[in-house]
Each structure stands twice: as C-alpha cells, then as structure tokens.
Amino acid sequence: MQAAFGAAIDAIFRDANVAEDAIWRAGGAGDGIAVRVIRKSPDEVVGFGSSRAVMATVLIDVRALEIASPASGDTGISGRWPTSSPSSCNAPDC
C-alpha cells in the first residue's frame, strides 16, 4: 500500500500541470537545491474591526524526501512566484 501511495505522490509532483521546479535555500542563503513544489494561492479573509479584508496568500507543498529539515527562514523561488520566507512550517522544529 505504501508503495502505491508513494508512486501516486511521485506522479503528482512530476505532472507539469500540478507542480513546478523551484530552488529551496535552507536559511535563505546559498545556492539551494532543486525541488518540485505544488503552489496554492488561497485567499484568506481576516477580520479588521467591523470589516473584513481579503489577504492574498501563497502556500507551497514540498516532498519531505526533498527537504530534510524545513525551518522558518528557508526560502524558495520559482519562475512563477518570488522568493518568500515562510513564517511557519509543519516540521517538528518550527
């Protein structure tokens, strides 16, 4: 079962309609490493007093096997989105 799941994830990240090439820089510095990412842009509606504002957001999915230890301060860049420094991640040390 795990082999089938891994093969499906690999296929998704290989699909040019879903994923794209990017460079991941640990700590935001150095040459970085080539990775495949899935970019998502869900707008977030936040309260602002008695009003609401729509904030543009960019989220990316990266396979754990490509990024050994993701941490706050890492950066990523691709041809479609600028360098961004995540303020949080799902890694245990973030």
C-alpha positions in Angstrom: 0.0 0.0 0.0 2.8 2.5 0.9 4.5 1.8 -2.5 1.2 2.7 -4.3 0.8 5.9 -2.3 4.5 6.9 -2.9 4.1 6.2 -6.7 0.9 8.4 -6.7 2.7 11.3 -4.9 5.7 11.0 -7.3 3.3 11.1 -10.3 1.6 14.2 -8.9 4.9 16.1 -8.4 6.1 15.1 -11.9 2.9 16.4 -13.5 3.8 19.8 -15.1 0.1 20.8 -14.8 0.3 20.5 -11.0 3.9 21.0 -9.8 6.8 23.2 -10.9 10.5 23.4 -10.5 11.9 25.6 -7.7 15.1 26.3 -5.8 14.9 25.8 -2.0 17.5 27.6 0.2 18.0 26.5 3.7 18.2 29.5 5.9 17.5 31.7 2.9 21.2 31.6 1.8 23.5 29.6 -0.5 22.9 28.1 -3.9 20.0 26.0 -2.8 18.8 22.7 -4.1 16.4 21.9 -7.0 13.0 20.7 -5.8 9.5 20.2 -7.2 6.7 22.2 -5.5 2.9 22.5 -5.7 1.8 26.1 -5.4 -1.5 27.0 -3.9 -3.0 30.6 -3.6 -6.0 30.5 -1.3 -7.1 34.0 -0.3 -7.6 34.4 3.4 -10.5 36.5 4.8 -9.5 38.2 8.0 -11.4 40.4 10.4 -10.4 44.1 10.6 -12.5 45.8 13.2 -16.1 45.6 12.0 -14.9 44.9 8.4 -13.3 42.0 6.7 -10.2 42.1 4.4 -9.1 39.6 1.8 -5.4 38.8 2.1 -3.5 37.1 -0.8 -1.5 34.1 0.4 0.8 31.6 -1.3 1.3 28.1 0.1 3.6 25.5 -1.3 3.8 21.8 -0.8 7.3 20.2 -1.0 8.0 16.5 -0.6 9.7 15.7 2.7 12.2 13.5 0.9 13.5 16.6 -0.9 13.7 18.9 2.1 15.3 17.1 5.0 14.7 19.7 7.7 12.4 22.6 6.7 12.6 25.5 9.0 11.3 29.1 9.4 13.6 31.3 7.4 14.0 28.9 4.5 13.2 30.5 1.1 12.0 29.2 -2.2 11.9 30.6 -5.7 10.5 29.5 -9.0 9.8 31.2 -12.3 6.2 31.9 -11.2 6.5 33.2 -7.7 9.1 35.4 -6.0 11.3 34.4 -3.1 9.3 34.0 0.0 10.2 33.4 3.6 7.7 31.2 5.4 6.7 32.4 8.9 5.8 28.8 9.8 6.1 25.3 8.7 4.8 21.9 9.7 8.3 20.5 10.6 8.7 19.4 14.3 11.4 22.0 14.9 9.4 25.0 13.6 
